[in-house]
Amino acid sequence: MQMSKQEESNKLRQRLSGVSSFILVDFVGMSVADATELRNKFREAGCHYRVYKNSTIRYAIAETANATASPLLKGMTGLAFNAEDPGAAARVVRDLGKEMKSLRVKGGVIEGTVLDGPGVERLADMPGPRELKSIFLSLLNTPATQMVRVLNAGPQSFLYLLNAKKDKDAA
């Protein structure tokens, strides 16, 4: 049973509603082997990737913050996104673009702002959720470590004073 265009657009709209960014890819002239490798790399990165008709994407993003991407919808269009990591799809495209000359980025969207090629590169350079969490935890850990040192300084100094007094009395 095949979905109607409207049903497919509605389904895509729902999927994109919880996504902060997506990438649009042009793959004209790409071999079947390269297209398969691209799909596999997106899958490994936890990204959703699919080739859609431009009209399907246009209707899915109409009247949303992502409608600004409509001018990019020309030719064959692949759409990729990762709901948890906004930069994951951009990293896959950046890394594979070095190997595959037929893979071209049409652009991307992050929070309604259209990105050109260099913008997608900057998105790819952003740290992922794991890196951000580790940076945040290290920031939280640093003040705690310093606080423990400060709190220990008083009793430790008092202990040094008592030991000095004991040594003086013993002499």
C-alpha positions as CSV (number, residue, x, y, z in Angstrom):
1,M,0.0,0.0,0.0
2,Q,1.6,3.2,-1.2
3,M,1.3,6.4,0.8
4,S,-0.2,9.5,-0.8
5,K,2.0,12.6,-1.3
6,Q,0.0,14.4,1.4
7,E,0.4,11.5,3.9
8,E,4.1,11.3,3.2
9,S,4.5,15.1,3.6
10,N,2.6,15.0,6.9
11,K,4.8,12.1,8.2
12,L,8.0,14.0,7.2
13,R,6.6,17.2,8.9
14,Q,6.1,15.2,12.1
15,R,9.6,13.8,12.0
16,L,11.2,17.2,11.3
17,S,9.1,18.9,14.1
18,G,11.5,17.6,16.8
19,V,14.7,18.2,14.8
20,S,16.8,21.3,15.2
21,S,18.8,20.9,11.9
22,F,18.8,19.0,8.7
23,I,21.1,18.8,5.6
24,L,20.0,18.7,2.0
25,V,22.3,16.8,-0.4
26,D,22.6,16.7,-4.1
27,F,23.9,13.4,-5.4
28,V,23.5,13.7,-9.2
29,G,26.1,11.6,-10.9
30,M,26.8,9.4,-7.8
31,S,27.4,5.7,-8.5
32,V,25.2,3.1,-6.8
33,A,28.2,2.0,-4.7
34,D,28.8,5.6,-3.5
35,A,25.1,6.0,-2.7
36,T,25.1,2.8,-0.7
37,E,28.1,3.9,1.2
38,L,26.5,7.3,1.9
39,R,23.4,5.5,3.3
40,N,25.5,3.2,5.4
41,K,27.5,6.1,6.9
42,F,24.4,8.0,7.8
43,R,22.9,4.9,9.4
44,E,26.2,4.3,11.4
45,A,26.0,8.0,12.6
46,G,22.4,7.4,13.8
47,C,21.0,9.7,11.1
48,H,17.8,9.4,9.1
49,Y,18.5,9.8,5.4
50,R,16.1,9.5,2.5
51,V,15.6,10.9,-1.0
52,Y,12.4,12.8,-1.3
53,K,10.6,14.5,-4.0
54,N,11.1,18.3,-3.7
55,S,7.4,18.9,-3.5
56,T,7.1,16.5,-0.5
57,I,9.8,18.3,1.4
58,R,8.4,21.7,0.4
59,Y,4.9,20.8,1.7
60,A,6.5,19.2,4.9
61,I,8.3,22.4,5.8
62,A,5.7,24.9,4.6
63,E,4.5,27.3,7.3
64,T,7.2,26.1,9.7
65,A,10.5,27.8,10.7
66,N,12.3,25.5,8.2
67,A,10.3,27.0,5.2
68,T,13.4,29.1,4.6
69,A,15.0,26.1,2.9
70,S,12.5,26.0,0.0
71,P,14.8,27.8,-2.5
72,L,17.3,24.9,-2.0
73,L,14.8,22.3,-3.3
74,K,15.9,21.9,-6.9
75,G,17.1,18.8,-8.7
76,M,17.5,15.5,-6.8
77,T,17.4,16.0,-3.1
78,G,18.5,13.8,-0.2
79,L,17.5,14.9,3.3
80,A,19.5,13.8,6.4
81,F,19.1,14.6,10.1
82,N,19.8,13.2,13.5
83,A,17.3,14.2,16.2
84,E,19.8,13.9,19.1
85,D,22.9,15.4,17.4
86,P,22.3,18.4,15.1
87,G,25.8,18.1,13.6
88,A,25.9,14.4,12.9
89,A,24.6,14.5,9.4
90,A,26.9,17.5,8.6
91,R,29.9,15.5,9.8
92,V,29.0,12.5,7.6
93,V,28.6,14.8,4.6
94,R,31.9,16.6,5.3
95,D,33.9,13.4,5.8
96,L,32.5,11.6,2.8
97,G,32.6,14.7,0.6
98,K,36.4,14.5,0.8
99,E,36.3,11.1,-0.9
100,M,33.2,11.4,-3.1
101,K,33.5,14.2,-5.6
102,S,29.9,13.6,-6.8
103,L,28.4,14.3,-3.3
104,R,27.5,18.0,-3.0
105,V,25.8,19.8,-0.2
106,K,22.9,22.0,-1.3
107,G,22.7,23.5,2.1
108,G,21.1,22.9,5.5
109,V,18.9,24.4,8.1
110,I,19.4,24.9,11.8
111,E,16.6,26.4,13.9
112,G,15.1,28.0,10.8
113,T,18.4,29.6,9.5
114,V,19.5,28.4,6.1
115,L,23.1,27.3,5.9
116,D,25.3,27.4,2.8
117,G,28.2,25.0,2.3
118,P,30.6,26.8,4.7
119,G,27.7,27.0,7.2
120,V,27.3,23.2,7.0
121,E,31.0,22.9,7.6
122,R,30.7,25.0,10.8
123,L,27.8,22.8,11.9
124,A,29.9,19.7,11.3
125,D,32.7,21.3,13.5
126,M,30.3,21.7,16.5
127,P,30.8,19.2,19.3
128,G,28.3,16.4,19.6
129,P,26.2,15.7,22.7
130,R,28.8,13.4,24.2
131,E,31.6,16.0,23.8
132,L,29.3,18.7,25.3
133,K,28.4,16.5,28.3
134,S,32.1,15.8,29.0
135,I,33.0,19.5,28.7
136,F,30.1,20.4,31.0
137,L,31.0,17.7,33.6
138,S,34.7,18.8,33.6
139,L,33.5,22.4,34.2
140,L,31.4,21.2,37.1
141,N,34.2,19.1,38.5
142,T,36.8,21.8,38.5
143,P,35.1,24.1,41.1
144,A,34.2,21.1,43.3
145,T,37.9,20.1,43.4
146,Q,39.0,23.6,44.2
147,M,36.2,23.9,46.9
148,V,37.4,20.6,48.6
149,R,41.0,22.0,48.7
150,V,39.8,25.2,50.3
151,L,37.6,23.4,52.8
152,N,40.5,21.1,53.7
153,A,43.0,23.9,54.1
154,G,41.6,25.1,57.5
155,P,41.6,21.7,59.3
156,Q,44.9,20.8,57.6
157,S,46.6,24.0,58.8
158,F,45.1,23.4,62.3
159,L,46.6,19.9,62.3
160,Y,50.0,21.4,61.3
161,L,49.7,23.8,64.2
162,L,48.9,21.0,66.7
163,N,51.9,18.9,65.4
164,A,54.2,21.9,65.8
165,K,52.9,22.5,69.3
166,K,53.5,18.8,70.2
167,D,57.0,18.9,68.8
168,K,57.8,22.1,70.7
169,D,56.4,20.6,74.0
170,A,58.4,17.4,73.4
171,A,61.7,19.3,73.0
